[in-house]
Amino acid sequence: MKPKFYILPIIIIAQFFCTSLWFAGNAVIDDLATQFNAGFNILGYLISFVQFGFIIGTLTFALITIADRFSPSRIFMICAFLGGLCNLSLLIPNISIFNLLTARFATGFFLAGIYPIGMKIASDYYKGNLGKALGYLVGALVLGTAFPHLINQFSWSNDYNAVIISTSILSFIGGLTMWKFVPDGPYRKLVSKFQLGMAIQLFSIPSFRKSALGYFGHMWELYAFWGFIPIILKTYTRIQSIHIEISFWSFTIIAIGFISCILGGFISLKTGSRKVAYFSLVTSGLFCLFSPFLFSLPPNMFLTALCLWGMVVISDSPQFSTMIALAAPPDLKGTALTITNCIGFAITIISIQLLSFLSDKIDNTLLYIFLSIGPLFGLYSIRK
């Protein structure tokens, strides 16, 4: 049964709108930081608390197999509304650091009902060309993640409230649209009871285990790279004594991954998902290893290199999700995607905090060599 023509575009748009919540705090970090006298790297904590909330959310959803027991579109809508409200709470006057971090944690928690649930919805509609469908879907995540930086770039958003309000409104619209126009898919398999042993069951499947381990290596690099793009750009401007539009280029470097996700999806139809993922890991790993040399490049070459890195750092993500979904039993696809997201995002906290810790200890041009640990581990995991 072929899905109606509007199903995939609506899933993509809803995912894009709702995932704009992810880096909303990161995009306005300088404005938020001026309110506090924090004795620590507030950027690293802002990113990590979203990730931590996402981990707890995905763990909760996976343990109760919520994505496989209830309507995914309804879960998506509820989480989009609650996530948008948590995002709006950043505008509370005289907000404390504790409440700021709590709000980002709660936003991350409800993103667990948006990103993996969106992939679950897509997998319920598309089977033979799932890699292509998830390429579009992860591309939407990329654009959603980058979008707050673009909003912050415009002159009308001198007040950072515009970023927070805009992303929350988009989340409300995205959740409502998903619920209204995307019913449960034809490939959905209903689970009627708790399956607390499902993680052991899933990881006992060799193809699932290898795909998941490859995904974990990819995640070590991805969010640390995305989160530190403004820092990379600021480091370069300091070394070269030049001016670069930080918000615009942060948006561009992240958003360009949308193109590679879609291209990777089409290529996977001919070569298979594993080859796309393997090539992406190799290339992004080389960028990590040679990252110190990027800071000595002329501006045009430097920005081009970062854009290429931004493409290959994410192009394997939809292919790993495809491999994971296809390796899992049909009635546990949603739980499989959710539990691997849970573990993957737990890993991102470690890499983000490692870079935050090392940023005060070593030359910042050497920081990103440590991200190569992830691609190397991922390549080893999917070598066969």
N, C-alpha and C positions, 0 to 999 in steps of 0.2 A: 504494500500500500504506500503510494507516494504522498508525502505530507503536502498540505496546501502551500501555495507559493509564498505566502506571507509569514509562515511560521518561523523560519530561520532568521529573516530580517528583524522580526520583533524580538526574538531571543537575543540577538546581537545588540540591538538598541537598548533593550532593558538592562543587559549586562553592562554595557558602556555607561549608562546613566547611573546605575547603582554603585559600580566600583569606583566612581569618582570620589566616593567617601574615603577611599583608602589613604591617599596622600594629601588630603585636604589640609591636615595639620602641618605636614611637612612643607607644603608650598608656602605657608605663611609663618614659618618658624621664626624668622627674624622679628616679625611683629609680635608674636606670642612671647618670645624670649625677653623682650624689653619690659614686660610686666613683672619679671621675676629676677631675683638675685640668686640664681641657681649656682651651686658650687660644683656642678657636674655638667657633662655634655648632654644638654637637653634634647638635641636632635636625635642622638642614639636612643634615648629613652622614649621619645615620642613615637619613633618607628617601632621599637621593640614592644611597647605596650599594645599597639594595634596587632602586631603579630601574636603576642601572648594571648590577647582576647580571642583572636581567630583560632588559635590552638585549642583553647578551652572549649570554644564553641564547636569546633569540628569533632573534638573528642566526645563532647556531650551528645551531639547529633549521631555520631557513629555508634556509641554504646547503646543508644535506644533505637538505632536503625530508623531514624525519623524519615529519611529521604526515601526509604523503601516501604514505609508503612502508611504514609499520608500523602496527600496530593502535593507534588513538588511545587506547582505554580502557586498554591496558597501559602506554602512555607516561604517561598521567595518573596511574595507580597508582604507578609507580616514582618519578615526580617528587614525588608527594604524600608518600611515605615519606621520601625523601631531604630534601625541604624541611622536614618535621617534625623530622628529626634535626638539621639545621642550626639550626633555631629553638631546640631544646633545648640546644644548645651555649652559648647565652647564660648558662646557669646554671653554667658552669665557674667554680669558686672563683677569685677574684682575676684575673678575665679582663682582659687588656690592651685598650687602645683599638684596637690593630691587629687583635686577634682578634675583638673586638666587631664592627668594621666588616667584617671578612672573613666572619663568620657571617651578617651581614645581606646581604652581596653574594651568598653562596652560596644563601641563602634566595630571593633575587630570581631567581637563575639557574634554580632549579627551579620557581619560579612560572611561568616561560615554558613549562613543560610542563603547566600547570594551566589558566590563564585562556584563552589562545588555543586550546589543545587542546580545552577544554570547548566553546568556540564551534564548533570544527570538528566535534565529535561531534554537536552540535545541528543543524548544517547538513547532516550526513549523514542525519538523520532527518526534517527538516522543510524543505520547499521553498516551497510556496505561501504559508504563513503564517510565514515565517522571522522577520520583524520582531517578531511577537508572541512567538515562542519565545525570541529573543535578548533581548527586553524582560525576560522572567522571569530569564534567565540573567545578564544584567548587573545586574539587581536583586539576585541572589544575591551577586554580587561586592560590591555596595554594602553589604549586610548583613554580609558577611564582613569587609570593611574596617573597618566601624564596631564590630564585636562586641568586640574587645579593650578598647575604651573602656568598654563596658557591664560587662564582667567586672571591670575595674579600679574601677568605681564601687561595687561591693558591698562590704560591710564584711568579708566573709570573705576578701577578696583584698587585705588590708592588705599582705601579703607579695607582691611583684610576681611571685614564682615561680608563683603560681596562674595568672596570665595566660599565661605562657610554656608551662607544662605543659598547660593546657586547650587552647590553640590547636594544639599539637603533636598531642595525642590526637585532636582533631577532624580534623586533616589525615590521620592514619593511617586513621581510620574512613571518611572521604570517599573516599580513594583505593581502599581495599578494596571499598567499595560500588560505585563506578563500574566497576571491573574485573569484579566478580562478576555484576552485573545488567544492564549495558549493553554488548552486543556491537556489532560494527561495523554501521553503519547501511546501509539499502538504497540510498542515493544516493552512497555512497562510491565514488570512482574511484581505483583503485590506480595508483601511479607506480612503475615498477620500476627507475629509474635516477636518478642525479644530474642536476639541471637548473640548472647554475650561472648560466645567463643568464636565469633566470626573472624577476628583478627588472626587467630592461630590457623583457622581454616584457610584463609586467604593466602597467608605467607607460606603455607605448605605447598602451594602451587608454584612450581619452578618458574614458569613464564611470568607470573605475577610478581614473584619475589625479585627477579632480575630487573623487571621494568620499574618496580618501586625503588630499588636501590639506585638505579640510574637517575630517576627523578630526584631522589634525595641529594645526589651530587650536584645536579643542576640547580637545586634550590639554595645550596650553600652560597653560590655565586650571585644568583639573580637579584634578590632584594637588597643585599648589601651593596651591589653595584648601583641599583636604582636609587637607593636611599642616599648614597654618597656622591651622586652626580653633581649636586651643587658644590660639594666640598672639592671634588676634582676640578671643577671649573674655577673656583676661587683660588685653589692652589696654583693653577696654571697662570691666572691673571697676576698673582703676586710674584711668581718667578719671572714672568715675561714683562711685567709692568705695563700691561695693556688693559683695555676695558672690554668686557664681554657681557652681553645681556644674559644674566644667569638664569632667570625664569624662562625666557624664550628657548634657550638652548637646552635647559633641563627638559622642557616639554618635547622638543624636537628629538633629542637622543632617546628618550623613552618611547615616544609615539611612533617613531620610525619602525619599531618592532612589529607594529600592526602589519606592515607590508610583508615582512619576512614570515610572519605566522601564516598569512594567506598563501604566499608562494610555497612555503613548506607543506601546506595542506594539499595543494595541487600536485607537487612533486611526489608526495607520499602515495598518491594514487598509482603511480608507475613504479616507484622504487621500494615502497613500503615505509612504514613509520620509523623503523629502527635505523635505516641508513640516514634519514634526515636528522634524527636525534644524534647519531654518531658524528656526522659532519659538524653539526652545531657545537657539540661539546669540544671537539678538536680545535675549532677555530676560536671559540671564546676562551678556551684554556690558553691558547697562544697569546691572546691579547692580555690575559692576566700576567703571564710570565714576562712579557715584553713591555708591560705598562710603564715602568720607570723611564723608558726611552721616549714615550709619548710626550712627556713634559718638555722635551728639548725641540720638538717639531715646530715649524711655523704655524700660525693660527689656523689657516685653512686646512692644512694637513692634520693638525691636532683634532679639529672639530669633525673632519671627515672620518678619522680613525674612531672617534667616540661614537659616531653614528653607525659605523659598521659593527662596532662592538655591541651597540644597542640592538642591532638586528639579530646577531647570532646568539646573544645571551638569552633570548626568549623564543627563538624559532623552534627549539626542541620541546618546549613545554606542552603544546597541544599534542605532539606525537607521543610523548610519554603518557599523557592522559588517555590517548587512544589505546596504547598498548596495555595500560592498566585496566581500562574498561573491557577490552576484548578478552583479557586473560581471566577476568572475574566471572563467577557464575552469574547468569542473567538476573537472578533475584537479589543479588548483592552488589550490583553495579554502583548504585548510589552510595552505599556504605564503603565500598572499595575506594571510590574517588575521595570520599570524605576522610577516611582514615589515613590515606597517603598524604592528603593535604595537611592533616593534623601534624603528622610526623615531619613532613617537609618544612612547614612553617616553624616548627620548633627548632629545626636546624638553622633557619634564617636568624633567629635570635642570637644564637651562638656566634655566627659569622659577623653580624652587625655589632654585637658587643665587643668582639675581638678587635674589629677595626677601630671602634670608639676608644678602647683601651690603648691600642698601639699608636693612635694618632698623637698622643702626648709623649710617646716613648721613642719613636723613630722618625726619620725623615718621611714626610707624608707621601713623597713620590714612590716610596717602597711599599706602601700599605697594601696595594692591590695584588701584589704577588701572592699573598696568602689566599686570595680567592681561587687560585689555581687548584687548591686541594679538592674542591668540589668536582670540576670537570675531570680531573684525573681519576677520582673515585668512581664517577659515573661511567667513564670509558671502560674501566676495569670490570664494572658490574655487567655491562651489556656487550662485552667483547665477543661472546658467542651467542 
